[in-house]
Amino acid sequence: MDTINIKRFGFAVGSTFALLYLGCVVVVMTAGKESLIFLFNTLFHGLDVTSIIRISMPWYNMVIGLVEFFILGWLIGATIASMYNIGQKINPKTKF
């Protein structure tokens, strides 16, 4: 019976979330306000983000966001691995 290491999978997903967050930070820092508004309006299917978009952000807010994204990703990854392992215990002959 194959199981997923919960801590390692959680770390992998958390690290991926953190990298995506850093990518978003780079985009926000390099793109202009109008470009960001267009990007986010497109991503959110026409939801107008003009009134809530913020270009300038203190560095400590970015660090807090990075930590929060890592923790959220770790929790999601650990939950997925746990559910997979529980499924393997219930029916170990099933191959995914």
Number of C-alpha atoms within 10 A of each C-alpha: 10 10 14 16 12 20 14 14 21 25 19 17 22 25 18 16 21 22 15 15 19 17 12 12 16 11 13 17 14 12 13 11 15 9 13 20 19 14 13 16 15 12 10 10 8 10 10 14 15 14 7 8 12 12 13 8 11 7 9 9 10 14 12 11 16 21 16 16 22 24 19 17 22 25 19 17 21 23 15 17 20 19 14 17 18 13 13 18 13 10 10 13 9 9 8 5
